[in-house]
Amino acid sequence: MKPVPVGAKGKFEQIVETRHLASELDSSLASVLSTPTMVAMMEQAAIEAIKPFLDAGESSVGMSVEVSHTAATPPGHRARAEAEVTKVEGRRLEFIVRAFDDVEQIGSGTHRRAVVDAAKFNDRLKTKQKN
């Protein structure tokens, strides 16, 4: 892994489609961008922020997410997530994350990821697989 500078930024955006809605999780929920989808977008923005610094065979895994989802986003809006590296401790990284729609900020919080050797990670995972 190359040194990841504090301040490195990434973003991810997509149009909110039916598959992204809370009502797809449970029909009693509103037809708006689901919190899990927003969190996934924030994680993807963090991944984009550090991709240029990963060596061949490296990947990253999420460690924690603490966010608030503060505004609803209907289908058809463009949703955008942004992440900025705020702390680097070896292979552990912290980010501030924010999400927006066409009108306003819809969420914010913090996220932590760890850079891993993909082959070693997959080898450890094999010990948990059921036969």
Residue frames as a rotation matrix with the C-alpha (Angstrom) as fourth column:
MET 1
0.584 0.812 0.000 0.00
0.812 -0.584 0.000 0.00
0.000 0.000 -1.000 0.00
LYS 2
-0.380 -0.615 0.691 1.27
0.562 -0.747 -0.356 3.42
0.735 0.253 0.629 -0.93
PRO 3
-0.836 0.077 -0.543 0.89
0.456 -0.451 -0.767 6.11
-0.304 -0.889 0.342 1.75
VAL 4
-0.003 0.911 0.413 -2.70
0.878 -0.195 0.437 7.38
0.479 0.364 -0.799 1.81
PRO 5
-0.877 -0.378 0.297 -2.79
0.225 -0.869 -0.442 11.11
0.425 -0.320 0.847 2.47
VAL 6
-0.326 0.765 -0.556 -5.26
0.682 -0.217 -0.699 12.64
-0.655 -0.607 -0.450 4.88
GLY 7
-0.203 0.341 -0.918 -7.62
-0.431 -0.873 -0.229 14.60
-0.879 0.349 0.325 2.66
ALA 8
-0.995 -0.086 -0.056 -7.81
-0.090 0.475 0.875 11.99
-0.049 0.876 -0.481 -0.14
LYS 9
-0.308 0.948 -0.078 -11.35
-0.633 -0.266 -0.727 12.11
-0.710 -0.175 0.682 -1.55
GLY 10
-0.977 0.131 0.169 -13.68
0.213 0.681 0.701 9.82
-0.024 0.720 -0.693 -3.43
LYS 11
-0.406 0.906 -0.122 -17.23
-0.749 -0.406 -0.524 9.99
-0.524 -0.121 0.843 -4.68
PHE 12
-0.916 0.285 0.282 -19.92
0.383 0.829 0.407 7.69
-0.118 0.481 -0.869 -5.99
GLU 13
-0.523 0.793 -0.312 -23.21
-0.628 -0.606 -0.488 8.65
-0.577 -0.060 0.815 -7.59
GLN 14
-0.913 0.344 0.222 -26.23
0.408 0.735 0.541 6.97
0.023 0.584 -0.811 -9.09
ILE 15
-0.504 0.849 0.158 -29.81
-0.628 -0.486 0.608 7.64
0.593 0.207 0.778 -10.08
VAL 16
-0.691 0.335 0.641 -32.23
-0.487 0.439 -0.755 6.37
-0.534 -0.834 -0.140 -7.44
GLU 17
-0.554 0.473 -0.686 -34.10
-0.514 0.453 0.728 3.43
0.655 0.756 -0.008 -8.98
THR 18
0.516 0.856 0.031 -36.82
-0.608 0.340 0.717 1.14
0.603 -0.389 0.696 -7.63
ARG 19
0.472 -0.368 -0.801 -34.22
0.425 0.891 -0.159 -1.39
0.772 -0.266 0.577 -6.42
HIS 20
-0.615 -0.775 0.144 -32.69
0.306 -0.403 -0.862 1.30
0.726 -0.486 0.485 -4.15
LEU 21
-0.138 0.684 0.717 -35.92
-0.551 -0.654 0.518 2.08
0.823 -0.323 0.466 -2.27
ALA 22
-0.785 -0.057 0.617 -36.80
-0.607 0.271 -0.747 1.23
-0.124 -0.961 -0.247 1.31
SER 23
0.221 0.970 0.101 -40.14
-0.880 0.243 -0.409 -0.12
-0.421 0.001 0.907 0.05
GLU 24
0.283 -0.210 -0.936 -38.18
-0.622 0.702 -0.346 -2.88
0.730 0.680 0.068 -1.73
LEU 25
-0.815 -0.579 -0.005 -37.01
-0.329 0.470 -0.819 -4.09
0.476 -0.666 -0.573 1.68
ASP 26
-0.701 0.687 -0.191 -40.51
0.599 0.421 -0.681 -4.06
-0.387 -0.592 -0.707 3.14
SER 27
-0.434 0.576 0.692 -43.69
0.686 -0.286 0.669 -2.93
0.584 0.765 -0.271 1.40
SER 28
0.562 0.662 -0.496 -44.78
0.825 -0.404 0.395 -0.99
0.062 -0.631 -0.773 4.50
LEU 29
-0.143 -0.724 -0.675 -41.81
0.631 -0.592 0.501 1.37
-0.762 -0.355 0.542 4.10
ALA 30
0.522 0.318 -0.791 -41.70
-0.204 -0.854 -0.478 4.59
-0.828 0.411 -0.381 2.08
SER 31
0.684 -0.253 0.684 -40.69
0.720 0.383 -0.578 4.61
-0.116 0.888 0.444 -1.57
VAL 32
0.856 -0.515 0.052 -37.50
-0.511 -0.856 -0.074 6.60
0.083 0.037 -0.996 -0.92
LEU 33
0.098 -0.921 -0.378 -33.77
-0.427 0.304 -0.852 5.85
0.899 0.245 -0.363 -0.99
SER 34
0.861 0.217 -0.461 -33.11
0.249 0.610 0.752 3.22
0.444 -0.762 0.471 1.69
THR 35
0.724 -0.617 0.310 -30.58
-0.645 -0.444 0.622 3.77
-0.246 -0.650 -0.719 4.42
PRO 36
0.405 -0.626 0.666 -28.68
0.250 0.777 0.578 0.58
-0.879 -0.068 0.471 3.48
THR 37
0.579 -0.183 0.795 -28.33
0.807 -0.011 -0.590 1.88
0.116 0.983 0.141 -0.08
MET 38
0.875 -0.270 0.402 -27.06
-0.256 -0.963 -0.088 5.25
0.411 -0.026 -0.911 1.17
VAL 39
0.599 -0.675 0.429 -24.54
-0.447 0.163 0.880 3.49
-0.664 -0.719 -0.204 3.41
ALA 40
0.430 -0.424 0.797 -23.38
0.673 0.739 0.030 1.32
-0.602 0.523 0.603 0.49
MET 41
0.756 -0.130 0.642 -22.88
0.453 -0.604 -0.655 4.46
0.473 0.786 -0.398 -1.58
MET 42
0.807 -0.474 0.351 -20.81
-0.590 -0.675 0.443 6.00
0.027 -0.565 -0.825 1.21
GLU 43
0.461 -0.646 0.609 -18.67
0.015 0.692 0.722 2.87
-0.887 -0.324 0.328 1.41
GLN 44
0.531 -0.233 0.814 -18.15
0.836 0.302 -0.459 2.95
-0.139 0.924 0.355 -2.35
ALA 45
0.872 -0.228 0.433 -17.06
-0.081 -0.940 -0.332 6.59
0.482 0.255 -0.838 -2.16
ALA 46
0.625 -0.668 0.405 -14.50
-0.594 -0.070 0.801 5.61
-0.506 -0.741 -0.441 0.51
ILE 47
0.428 -0.443 0.788 -13.26
0.515 0.836 0.190 2.77
-0.743 0.324 0.586 -1.70
GLU 48
0.730 -0.106 0.675 -12.85
0.605 -0.359 -0.711 5.22
0.318 0.927 -0.198 -4.58
ALA 49
0.890 -0.384 0.245 -10.82
-0.445 -0.848 0.287 7.54
0.098 -0.364 -0.926 -2.32
ILE 50
0.317 -0.812 0.490 -8.18
-0.590 0.236 0.772 4.90
-0.742 -0.534 -0.404 -1.61
LYS 51
0.894 0.089 0.440 -8.11
0.232 0.747 -0.623 2.88
-0.384 0.659 0.647 -4.86
PRO 52
0.794 -0.607 0.023 -5.16
-0.245 -0.355 -0.902 4.84
0.556 0.711 -0.431 -6.29
PHE 53
0.127 -0.769 0.626 -3.06
-0.974 -0.217 -0.070 3.91
0.190 -0.601 -0.776 -3.26
LEU 54
0.640 0.161 0.752 -3.65
-0.418 0.894 0.164 0.15
-0.645 -0.419 0.639 -3.23
ASP 55
-0.505 -0.824 -0.257 -0.99
-0.772 0.298 0.562 -2.21
-0.387 0.482 -0.786 -4.55
ALA 56
-0.153 0.388 -0.909 -1.81
-0.688 0.618 0.380 -5.18
0.709 0.684 0.172 -6.76
GLY 57
-0.369 0.085 -0.926 -3.55
0.347 0.936 -0.052 -7.88
0.862 -0.341 -0.375 -4.72
GLU 58
-0.951 0.071 -0.300 -4.79
0.263 -0.321 -0.910 -5.47
-0.160 -0.944 0.287 -2.07
SER 59
-0.172 0.946 0.273 -8.38
0.436 -0.175 0.883 -4.66
0.883 0.271 -0.382 -1.26
SER 60
-0.867 -0.059 0.495 -10.22
-0.390 -0.538 -0.747 -3.08
0.310 -0.841 0.444 1.64
VAL 61
-0.346 0.772 -0.533 -12.92
0.689 0.595 0.414 -4.18
0.637 -0.224 -0.737 4.03
GLY 62
0.081 0.488 0.869 -15.39
-0.338 -0.807 0.484 -2.11
0.938 -0.333 0.100 6.00
MET 63
-0.748 -0.386 -0.540 -14.91
0.379 0.419 -0.825 -2.05
0.545 -0.822 -0.166 9.76
SER 64
-0.394 0.662 -0.637 -17.57
0.745 -0.176 -0.644 0.36
-0.539 -0.729 -0.423 11.00
VAL 65
-0.585 0.346 0.733 -20.16
0.402 -0.662 0.633 2.84
0.704 0.665 0.248 9.81
GLU 66
-0.347 0.538 -0.768 -21.87
0.799 -0.259 -0.543 5.47
-0.491 -0.802 -0.340 11.93
VAL 67
-0.926 0.049 0.374 -24.22
0.238 -0.695 0.678 7.66
0.293 0.717 0.632 9.93
SER 68
-0.373 0.872 -0.317 -27.39
0.115 -0.296 -0.948 9.68
-0.921 -0.390 0.010 10.14
HIS 69
-0.695 0.319 0.644 -29.89
0.692 0.058 0.719 9.57
0.192 0.946 -0.261 7.29
THR 70
-0.696 0.241 -0.676 -31.50
0.360 -0.698 -0.619 12.99
-0.621 -0.674 0.400 7.57
ALA 71
-0.226 0.650 -0.726 -33.60
-0.720 -0.613 -0.325 13.55
-0.656 0.449 0.606 4.44
ALA 72
0.197 0.428 0.882 -35.68
0.262 0.844 -0.468 11.43
-0.945 0.324 0.054 2.08
THR 73
-0.598 -0.411 -0.688 -34.83
-0.584 -0.364 0.726 11.03
-0.549 0.836 -0.022 -1.60
PRO 74
0.462 0.854 0.238 -37.50
-0.380 0.433 -0.817 9.95
-0.801 0.287 0.525 -4.11
PRO 75
0.113 -0.380 0.918 -36.85
0.701 0.685 0.197 7.81
-0.704 0.622 0.343 -7.18
GLY 76
0.685 0.096 0.722 -35.40
0.694 -0.387 -0.607 9.59
0.221 0.917 -0.332 -10.17
HIS 77
0.902 -0.430 0.034 -33.09
-0.413 -0.840 0.353 11.86
-0.123 -0.332 -0.935 -8.16
ARG 78
0.314 -0.900 -0.303 -29.33
0.065 0.339 -0.939 11.62
0.947 0.275 0.165 -8.55
ALA 79
0.994 -0.089 0.056 -27.80
-0.058 -0.013 0.998 10.61
-0.088 -0.996 -0.018 -5.23
ARG 80
0.364 -0.931 0.030 -24.13
-0.120 -0.078 -0.990 11.31
0.924 0.357 -0.140 -4.55
ALA 81
0.943 -0.190 -0.275 -21.88
0.315 0.230 0.921 10.11
-0.112 -0.954 0.277 -1.76
GLU 82
0.451 -0.843 0.294 -18.55
-0.339 -0.466 -0.818 11.69
0.826 0.269 -0.495 -0.87
ALA 83
0.882 -0.270 -0.386 -15.79
0.471 0.494 0.730 10.40
-0.007 -0.826 0.563 1.39
GLU 84
0.500 -0.777 0.381 -12.65
-0.449 -0.610 -0.653 12.05
0.740 0.156 -0.654 2.70
VAL 85
0.213 -0.539 -0.815 -9.81
0.682 0.679 -0.271 10.37
0.699 -0.498 0.512 4.56
THR 86
0.717 0.093 0.691 -9.47
-0.341 -0.817 0.464 11.96
0.608 -0.569 -0.554 8.01
LYS 87
0.367 -0.599 0.711 -7.08
-0.829 0.136 0.543 9.55
-0.422 -0.789 -0.447 9.73
VAL 88
0.560 -0.302 -0.771 -4.55
-0.365 0.746 -0.557 6.90
0.744 0.594 0.308 8.72
GLU 89
0.276 -0.499 0.821 -3.12
-0.871 0.232 0.434 4.40
-0.407 -0.835 -0.370 11.21
GLY 90
-0.637 -0.558 0.532 -1.11
-0.227 0.795 0.562 1.88
-0.737 0.237 -0.633 9.24
ARG 91
-0.951 0.299 0.083 -3.62
0.213 0.435 0.875 -0.11
0.225 0.849 -0.477 7.23
ARG 92
-0.158 0.922 -0.353 -6.64
0.959 0.058 -0.278 1.33
-0.236 -0.383 -0.893 9.07
LEU 93
-0.886 -0.095 0.455 -8.35
0.304 -0.858 0.414 4.35
0.351 0.505 0.789 7.58
GLU 94
-0.268 0.830 -0.489 -11.07
0.696 -0.184 -0.694 6.68
-0.667 -0.526 -0.528 8.81
PHE 95
-0.755 0.134 0.642 -13.35
0.519 -0.475 0.710 8.78
0.400 0.870 0.289 6.63
ILE 96
-0.514 0.762 -0.393 -15.93
-0.172 -0.541 -0.823 11.48
-0.840 -0.356 0.409 6.95
VAL 97
-0.812 0.317 0.490 -18.82
0.583 0.431 0.688 10.58
0.007 0.845 -0.535 4.65
ARG 98
-0.494 0.702 -0.512 -21.69
-0.327 -0.697 -0.639 12.66
-0.805 -0.148 0.574 3.29
ALA 99
-0.616 0.380 0.690 -24.57
0.760 0.518 0.393 11.99
-0.209 0.766 -0.607 0.92
PHE 100
-0.629 0.376 -0.681 -26.61
-0.342 -0.920 -0.192 14.41
-0.698 0.112 0.707 -1.18
ASP 101
-0.021 0.599 0.801 -29.53
0.844 0.440 -0.307 14.33
-0.536 0.669 -0.514 -3.60
ASP 102
-0.219 -0.039 0.975 -30.56
0.838 -0.519 0.167 16.91
0.499 0.854 0.146 -6.19
VAL 103
0.565 0.605 0.561 -31.86
0.225 -0.767 0.601 19.22
0.794 -0.213 -0.570 -3.44
GLU 104
0.594 -0.217 0.775 -29.93
-0.748 -0.504 0.432 18.82
0.297 -0.836 -0.462 -0.20
GLN 105
-0.659 -0.751 -0.036 -27.57
-0.621 0.571 -0.537 16.86
0.424 -0.331 -0.843 2.02
ILE 106
0.382 0.873 -0.304 -29.33
-0.579 0.482 0.657 13.64
0.720 -0.075 0.690 3.00
GLY 107
0.961 -0.063 -0.268 -26.84
0.234 0.698 0.677 12.01
0.144 -0.713 0.686 5.33
SER 108
0.277 -0.923 0.267 -23.45
-0.601 -0.383 -0.701 12.20
0.749 0.034 -0.661 7.04
GLY 109
0.964 0.013 0.265 -21.21
-0.234 0.511 0.827 10.33
-0.125 -0.860 0.495 9.39
THR 110
0.017 -0.999 0.048 -17.99
-0.958 -0.002 0.287 8.39
-0.286 -0.050 -0.957 9.74
HIS 111
0.956 0.180 -0.233 -16.67
-0.257 0.895 -0.364 5.18
0.143 0.408 0.902 8.24
ARG 112
0.116 -0.941 0.318 -13.62
-0.794 0.105 0.599 2.99
-0.597 -0.322 -0.735 8.93
ARG 113
0.925 0.068 -0.375 -11.92
-0.311 0.702 -0.641 0.58
0.220 0.709 0.670 6.52
ALA 114
0.297 -0.874 0.384 -8.87
-0.349 0.275 0.896 -1.68
-0.889 -0.400 -0.223 6.64
VAL 115
0.326 -0.319 -0.890 -6.60
-0.922 0.100 -0.373 -2.48
0.208 0.942 -0.262 3.72
VAL 116
0.439 -0.101 0.893 -6.08
-0.377 0.881 0.285 -6.23
-0.815 -0.462 0.349 3.38
ASP 117
-0.752 -0.578 -0.317 -4.11
-0.603 0.409 0.685 -8.66
-0.267 0.706 -0.656 1.25
ALA 118
0.113 0.931 -0.347 -6.95
-0.992 0.124 0.009 -10.14
0.052 0.343 0.938 -0.80
ALA 119
-0.014 -0.159 -0.987 -5.43
-0.352 0.925 -0.144 -13.63
0.936 0.345 -0.069 -1.10
LYS 120
-0.918 -0.349 -0.188 -4.76
0.063 0.339 -0.939 -13.93
0.392 -0.874 -0.289 2.64
PHE 121
-0.578 0.783 0.229 -8.24
-0.753 -0.403 -0.520 -12.58
-0.315 -0.473 0.823 3.42
ASN 122
0.248 0.695 -0.674 -9.85
-0.890 0.439 0.125 -15.14
0.383 0.569 0.728 1.09
ASP 123
-0.402 -0.463 -0.790 -7.75
-0.092 0.879 -0.468 -17.96
0.911 -0.115 -0.396 2.59
ARG 124
-0.984 0.075 0.162 -8.98
-0.165 -0.032 -0.986 -17.05
-0.069 -0.997 0.044 6.09
LEU 125
-0.244 0.964 -0.105 -12.53
-0.946 -0.260 -0.192 -16.87
-0.212 0.053 0.976 4.79
LYS 126
-0.122 0.145 -0.982 -12.30
-0.580 0.792 0.189 -20.41
0.805 0.593 -0.013 3.39
THR 127
-0.915 -0.258 -0.312 -11.97
0.082 0.636 -0.767 -21.76
0.396 -0.727 -0.561 6.94
LYS 128
-0.709 0.703 0.057 -15.49
-0.376 -0.308 -0.874 -20.45
-0.597 -0.641 0.483 7.66
GLN 129
-0.355 0.596 -0.720 -17.17
-0.889 0.022 0.457 -21.90
0.289 0.802 0.522 4.59
LYS 130
0.089 0.507 0.857 -19.67
-0.633 0.693 -0.344 -24.68
-0.769 -0.512 0.383 5.17
ASN 131
-0.887 -0.458 0.062 -19.25
-0.278 0.635 0.721 -27.91
-0.369 0.622 -0.690 3.28
